[in-house]
Amino acid sequence: MDKKTKSVKNTKTTKSDRTDLIIGVIAVLAVMALFVWLIASLATDGKAVGSISYEGTAVRGKCTTINCQVDNYKLKEGQNVTWFVDGKKVATTPYSSTEGIKLDYTPTHTGKTRVVAKCGGRYCGIRDIDVQPPQLTFEAQNVTITYGDKLPELNYKCAGFVENDCLDDTCYDGKCCVGKNCKLEVGTYPITFDKECNYKDYCVDYKQGTLTVVPKKLTIEGLTKVYDGKAEIDLTNCKLKGVVYGDEVMLCLGKLQLENKDVGSGKKVNLSNTILCGKDAHNYTLDSTVNVTVLPKPVHLKGLSVQDKQFDGTTKATIKQIGNLTGITPGDNVAIGSIDIQFEHAKAGKQKVVVKQITLVGLDKNNYQIVLPTNLWANITNASK
């Protein structure tokens, strides 16, 4: 090969290599430019012709309304807008000049989620949404019991499940507890959860309840007295009804004042100022109203005697000596009004005299009940011939 031919061949080879190199560089630059454009379009809202917004907080399992506002690009009425979430097509919605571009979307997972609205080959909006975990709330109920009552089963309410999640899938058995194993005295106690529950991606909130133990009301048994001329009643030996077995509680006040001294039933006494004593007294209250019964006082007639008589065929008897009343409270106005007596038999001989009735008179007569004499005798003699 001569020198001239060799030079021409080298020149052709050099031109061909340069052409291939230029074409390769252009291709690489084109690919890079396309890649940069795609990245920029997907990475920033600035490359989209509109913007995406939503109200409130996006939560997994709860519907969120997403709005796309197109600033620089006119859309035709009814023109379809395609929505993508994390690169996956989820919906196509028509554009409305009155309602704009909307998508009702329920996130299926927490964390960063990219939402893209696309129309006619252009990006209407791009937005990264921070999807939060749903809130699961375990709430213990408030319970009120009376001191001494059995503690009921304490349960809780659960709210906040989304999608197909349910209570059966959680780690709770529905029970709450009060951190006190001994007898609950009057007061308030927190109702707590004895273990924590980690369930899926939920944020779990625990709301304690309150157990309130209220005082037990006591009543007084057998408030009865016999008339003694005084408007008061002794509480020393009264029994309190309703005291829990083993508790120490009693009345501090020894006497109560009545409205009056007279006999009667249903006499109301106010115990509002009566204090309970004993180491367990703080767990009780006393019924503020109690009925008192005042019974008549028994009195006797001493010294009553009957005259002897001659047989007359009747049981008629005559008082010889009335005698005296015993047991009357000093200062009271009571006396004998009448006495109804007769022989048990009309025949002659020593006969028993029956006192059928004694009537009392005086201002305080109703406060007494007389005990009729029983061992009373007199003679009925035969008539002289």
C-alpha positions as CSV (number, residue, x, y, z in Angstrom):
1,M,0.0,0.0,0.0
2,D,1.4,3.4,-1.0
3,K,1.7,6.2,1.4
4,K,-1.1,8.2,-0.1
5,T,-3.7,5.4,0.2
6,K,-2.8,4.7,3.8
7,S,-3.3,8.4,4.7
8,V,-6.8,8.5,3.2
9,K,-7.8,5.4,5.1
10,N,-6.7,6.8,8.4
11,T,-8.6,10.0,7.7
12,K,-11.8,8.0,7.2
13,T,-11.4,6.0,10.3
14,T,-10.8,9.2,12.4
15,K,-14.0,10.8,11.1
16,S,-16.0,7.7,11.8
17,D,-14.8,7.5,15.4
18,R,-15.5,11.1,16.0
19,T,-19.0,10.8,14.7
20,D,-19.7,7.7,16.9
21,L,-18.3,9.6,19.9
22,I,-20.5,12.6,19.3
23,I,-23.6,10.5,18.9
24,G,-22.7,8.6,22.1
25,V,-22.2,11.8,24.0
26,I,-25.5,13.3,22.8
27,A,-27.3,10.1,23.7
28,V,-25.9,10.1,27.2
29,L,-26.7,13.8,27.6
30,A,-30.3,13.2,26.4
31,V,-30.7,10.3,28.9
32,M,-29.3,12.4,31.7
33,A,-31.5,15.3,30.8
34,L,-34.6,13.1,30.8
35,F,-33.6,11.5,34.1
36,V,-33.0,14.9,35.7
37,W,-36.4,16.1,34.4
38,L,-38.2,13.1,35.8
39,I,-36.5,13.4,39.1
40,A,-37.2,17.1,39.3
41,S,-40.8,16.5,38.3
42,L,-41.3,13.8,40.9
43,A,-39.3,15.4,43.7
44,T,-40.6,18.9,43.8
45,D,-44.0,20.7,43.5
46,G,-42.3,23.4,41.7
47,K,-42.2,21.4,38.4
48,A,-46.0,20.7,38.6
49,V,-48.5,23.2,37.2
50,G,-50.5,23.1,40.5
51,S,-50.3,22.1,44.1
52,I,-51.9,19.4,46.3
53,S,-53.3,20.2,49.8
54,Y,-55.4,18.4,52.4
55,E,-57.0,19.5,55.7
56,G,-56.2,18.1,59.1
57,T,-54.0,15.0,59.6
58,A,-53.8,12.0,57.3
59,V,-54.3,8.9,59.3
60,R,-54.1,5.3,58.3
61,G,-57.5,3.7,57.8
62,K,-59.3,7.1,57.8
63,C,-60.6,8.9,54.7
64,T,-58.7,12.0,53.8
65,T,-60.0,14.5,51.1
66,I,-57.1,15.6,48.9
67,N,-57.4,18.7,46.8
68,C,-55.4,19.7,43.7
69,Q,-55.3,23.4,42.8
70,V,-54.1,24.1,39.3
71,D,-52.5,27.6,39.1
72,N,-51.1,28.0,35.6
73,Y,-52.8,25.3,33.5
74,K,-56.4,25.5,32.4
75,L,-58.3,22.2,32.4
76,K,-61.5,21.5,30.5
77,E,-64.7,20.8,32.3
78,G,-65.0,17.1,32.9
79,Q,-61.4,16.4,31.8
80,N,-60.1,13.3,33.6
81,V,-57.4,13.6,36.2
82,T,-55.5,10.5,37.1
83,W,-54.3,10.0,40.7
84,F,-51.3,8.0,41.7
85,V,-50.2,7.0,45.2
86,D,-46.6,5.8,45.6
87,G,-46.5,5.3,41.8
88,K,-49.7,3.2,41.7
89,K,-52.8,4.4,40.0
90,V,-55.7,4.6,42.5
91,A,-58.4,6.7,40.9
92,T,-59.5,8.9,38.0
93,T,-61.7,11.9,38.8
94,P,-63.2,14.5,36.5
95,Y,-62.3,18.1,36.7
96,S,-65.1,20.4,37.9
97,S,-64.8,24.2,37.7
98,T,-67.1,24.4,40.8
99,E,-65.6,21.6,42.9
100,G,-62.1,21.6,41.5
101,I,-60.0,18.4,41.6
102,K,-60.7,16.1,44.6
103,L,-59.8,12.7,45.8
104,D,-61.2,10.9,48.8
105,Y,-58.4,8.5,49.8
106,T,-57.9,6.2,52.7
107,P,-54.2,5.6,53.5
108,T,-53.3,1.9,53.9
109,H,-50.0,2.4,55.7
110,T,-48.2,4.9,57.8
111,G,-45.2,7.0,56.9
112,K,-44.3,9.1,53.8
113,T,-46.8,8.7,50.9
114,R,-46.4,10.4,47.6
115,V,-49.6,11.6,45.9
116,V,-49.5,12.7,42.3
117,A,-52.3,14.2,40.1
118,K,-51.7,13.9,36.4
119,C,-53.7,15.2,33.4
120,G,-52.9,15.2,29.7
121,G,-49.4,14.1,30.3
122,R,-48.7,16.9,32.7
123,Y,-48.3,16.8,36.5
124,C,-51.0,18.8,38.1
125,G,-49.7,18.4,41.5
126,I,-47.2,16.4,43.6
127,R,-47.2,16.1,47.4
128,D,-45.6,14.0,50.0
129,I,-48.1,13.2,52.8
130,D,-47.0,12.2,56.2
131,V,-49.5,9.5,57.2
132,Q,-49.9,9.1,61.0
133,P,-50.8,5.9,62.9
134,P,-54.4,5.7,64.1
135,Q,-55.3,6.3,67.7
136,L,-56.5,3.4,69.8
137,T,-58.0,4.3,73.2
138,F,-58.5,2.0,76.1
139,E,-60.8,3.7,78.6
140,A,-61.7,2.3,82.0
141,Q,-65.2,3.1,83.2
142,N,-66.0,5.2,86.4
143,V,-67.6,3.1,89.1
144,T,-69.3,4.0,92.3
145,I,-69.9,1.5,95.1
146,T,-71.1,1.7,98.7
147,Y,-68.6,0.9,101.5
148,G,-68.8,-2.8,102.3
149,D,-70.3,-3.8,98.9
150,K,-68.5,-6.4,96.8
151,L,-66.2,-4.9,94.2
152,P,-67.8,-5.5,90.7
153,E,-65.9,-6.7,87.7
154,L,-64.1,-3.8,86.2
155,N,-64.2,-3.5,82.4
156,Y,-62.9,-1.1,79.8
157,K,-64.2,0.4,76.6
158,C,-62.0,0.4,73.4
159,A,-62.4,2.8,70.5
160,G,-60.4,3.8,67.4
161,F,-60.2,0.6,65.3
162,V,-59.9,1.2,61.5
163,E,-60.4,-1.0,58.5
164,N,-60.9,-4.6,59.5
165,D,-59.1,-4.4,62.9
166,C,-61.1,-5.5,65.9
167,L,-60.9,-6.0,69.6
168,D,-60.5,-9.8,69.3
169,D,-57.1,-9.3,67.8
170,T,-55.7,-7.3,70.7
171,C,-53.9,-8.5,73.8
172,Y,-56.6,-7.4,76.3
173,D,-59.2,-9.6,78.0
174,G,-61.4,-6.6,78.9
175,K,-60.4,-6.5,82.5
176,C,-59.2,-3.5,84.6
177,C,-58.0,-3.5,88.1
178,V,-57.7,-1.4,91.3
179,G,-54.3,-1.5,92.9
180,K,-55.6,-2.4,96.3
181,N,-56.4,-6.0,97.5
182,C,-57.6,-5.2,101.0
183,K,-61.0,-3.8,102.0
184,L,-61.7,-0.6,100.2
185,E,-62.4,2.3,102.6
186,V,-64.3,5.4,101.7
187,G,-62.4,7.4,99.1
188,T,-61.4,7.4,95.4
189,Y,-59.1,4.9,93.7
190,P,-57.6,4.8,90.1
191,I,-58.8,2.0,87.9
192,T,-55.7,1.0,85.9
193,F,-54.6,-1.4,83.2
194,D,-52.2,-4.0,84.5
195,K,-50.4,-4.4,81.2
196,E,-49.6,-2.5,78.0
197,C,-50.8,-3.4,74.6
198,N,-48.7,-3.0,71.4
199,Y,-51.1,-3.6,68.5
200,K,-50.0,-3.1,64.9
201,D,-49.0,0.5,64.3
202,Y,-51.6,2.1,66.5
203,C,-50.7,4.8,69.0
204,V,-52.3,3.5,72.2
205,D,-53.7,5.8,74.8
206,Y,-54.9,4.6,78.2
207,K,-57.5,6.5,80.2
208,Q,-57.8,5.5,83.8
209,G,-61.1,5.3,85.5
210,T,-62.1,6.1,89.0
211,L,-63.5,3.9,91.7
212,T,-65.5,5.9,94.2
213,V,-66.4,4.3,97.5
214,V,-69.2,6.3,99.3
215,P,-70.1,5.9,103.0
216,K,-72.6,3.4,104.1
217,K,-75.7,4.7,105.7
218,L,-76.6,3.3,109.1
219,T,-79.9,3.3,110.9
220,I,-80.7,2.9,114.6
221,E,-82.7,-0.1,115.7
222,G,-85.3,0.0,118.4
223,L,-85.5,3.6,119.4
224,T,-88.2,3.0,122.0
225,K,-88.5,4.3,125.6
226,V,-91.0,4.2,128.4
227,Y,-92.4,7.5,129.5
228,D,-90.3,9.0,132.3
229,G,-91.4,12.6,132.2
230,K,-88.3,13.8,130.2
231,A,-88.1,14.9,126.6
232,E,-84.9,12.9,125.8
233,I,-83.9,9.5,124.9
234,D,-80.8,7.5,125.9
235,L,-78.8,6.2,123.0
236,T,-76.2,4.3,125.1
237,N,-77.6,0.9,124.4
238,C,-79.0,1.5,120.8
239,K,-77.9,-0.8,118.1
240,L,-76.7,0.5,114.7
241,K,-78.1,-1.5,111.8
242,G,-75.8,-2.0,108.7
243,V,-72.3,-2.1,110.3
244,V,-70.0,-4.3,108.3
245,Y,-68.9,-7.3,110.3
246,G,-65.7,-6.6,112.3
247,D,-65.9,-2.8,112.1
248,E,-65.8,-0.6,115.1
249,V,-68.3,2.1,115.0
250,M,-70.7,3.5,117.6
251,L,-72.7,6.6,118.6
252,C,-70.8,9.3,120.4
253,L,-73.8,11.3,121.6
254,G,-75.4,9.6,124.6
255,K,-78.8,11.4,124.6
256,L,-81.1,13.0,122.1
257,Q,-83.8,15.6,122.8
258,L,-87.3,14.9,121.7
259,E,-89.9,17.5,120.7
260,N,-91.9,16.7,123.9
261,K,-92.1,14.3,126.7
262,D,-95.5,12.7,126.0
263,V,-96.4,9.2,124.9
264,G,-96.7,8.7,121.2
265,S,-95.3,6.8,118.1
266,G,-93.5,8.2,115.0
267,K,-91.9,11.0,117.0
268,K,-89.1,12.2,114.7
269,V,-85.7,13.0,115.9
270,N,-83.0,14.7,113.8
271,L,-79.6,13.1,114.1
272,S,-77.7,15.5,111.9
273,N,-75.5,16.6,114.8
274,T,-74.9,13.1,116.1
275,I,-71.3,11.9,115.6
276,L,-70.2,8.4,115.0
277,C,-67.2,7.2,116.8
278,G,-64.7,4.3,116.4
279,K,-61.8,3.6,114.1
280,D,-64.1,2.7,111.2
281,A,-66.6,5.6,111.7
282,H,-65.3,7.5,108.7
283,N,-66.8,4.8,106.4
284,Y,-70.3,5.5,107.6
285,T,-73.0,8.1,107.8
286,L,-76.1,8.0,110.0
287,D,-79.6,8.3,108.7
288,S,-80.5,11.9,109.8
289,T,-84.1,11.1,110.7
290,V,-85.3,8.4,113.0
291,N,-88.7,7.6,114.5
292,V,-89.0,7.2,118.3
293,T,-91.8,5.5,120.2
294,V,-92.6,6.6,123.8
295,L,-94.7,3.9,125.6
296,P,-97.0,4.6,128.5
297,K,-95.5,4.1,132.0
298,P,-97.2,1.3,134.0
299,V,-98.6,2.4,137.4
300,H,-100.2,0.5,140.2
301,L,-103.0,1.1,142.7
302,K,-102.0,0.1,146.2
303,G,-104.3,-0.2,149.2
304,L,-107.5,-0.7,147.4
305,S,-110.0,-2.6,149.6
306,V,-113.7,-3.8,149.2
307,Q,-116.5,-3.9,151.9
308,D,-118.0,-7.1,153.0
309,K,-121.7,-7.5,152.3
310,Q,-124.7,-9.6,153.0
311,F,-126.0,-11.9,150.3
312,D,-128.3,-10.1,148.0
313,G,-128.1,-12.4,145.0
314,T,-126.0,-9.9,142.9
315,T,-122.2,-9.4,142.3
316,K,-122.4,-5.7,143.2
317,A,-119.3,-4.6,145.2
318,T,-118.6,-1.4,147.2
319,I,-115.1,0.1,147.6
320,K,-114.1,0.5,151.2
321,Q,-110.7,2.3,150.6
322,I,-109.4,3.5,147.2
323,G,-105.7,3.5,148.1
324,N,-102.9,5.3,146.3
325,L,-101.3,5.3,142.8
326,T,-97.6,4.3,142.8
327,G,-95.2,5.1,140.0
328,I,-96.4,8.5,139.0
329,T,-93.5,10.8,138.0
330,P,-93.1,13.7,140.4
331,G,-94.9,16.8,139.2
332,D,-97.3,15.0,136.9
333,N,-101.0,15.6,137.2
334,V,-102.7,12.2,137.4
335,A,-105.5,10.8,139.7
336,I,-108.1,8.1,139.9
337,G,-111.3,9.0,138.1
338,S,-113.4,5.9,138.6
339,I,-113.1,2.2,139.5
340,D,-115.4,-0.5,138.2
341,I,-115.4,-3.6,140.4
342,Q,-117.7,-6.6,141.2
343,F,-117.7,-9.9,142.9
344,E,-116.7,-12.9,140.8
345,H,-119.7,-14.9,142.2
346,A,-122.9,-13.8,144.0
347,K,-123.0,-16.7,146.4
348,A,-122.1,-16.5,150.1
349,G,-118.6,-16.9,151.3
350,K,-115.2,-15.4,150.7
351,Q,-115.3,-14.3,147.1
352,K,-112.8,-12.8,144.7
353,V,-113.4,-9.3,143.6
354,V,-112.7,-8.4,140.0
355,V,-111.4,-4.9,139.0
356,K,-112.9,-4.5,135.6
357,Q,-111.6,-1.0,134.8
358,I,-109.9,2.0,136.4
359,T,-110.1,5.4,134.7
360,L,-107.4,7.9,135.2
361,V,-107.9,11.7,135.0
362,G,-105.5,14.6,134.9
363,L,-103.3,16.5,132.4
364,D,-100.8,13.7,132.2
365,K,-103.2,10.7,132.3
366,N,-102.3,9.6,128.7
367,N,-98.7,9.0,129.7
368,Y,-99.7,6.2,132.1
369,Q,-101.2,2.7,131.9
370,I,-102.6,1.4,135.2
371,V,-102.1,-2.2,136.1
372,L,-105.3,-3.6,137.4
373,P,-105.2,-5.2,140.9
374,T,-105.7,-9.0,140.9
375,N,-105.5,-10.2,144.5
376,L,-108.6,-8.6,145.9
377,W,-111.2,-10.4,148.2
378,A,-114.2,-9.7,150.3
379,N,-116.9,-11.7,152.2
380,I,-120.6,-12.2,151.3
381,T,-122.5,-13.3,154.4
382,N,-125.8,-15.0,154.7
383,A,-128.7,-12.7,155.6
384,S,-129.9,-12.9,159.3
385,K,-133.1,-14.6,160.0
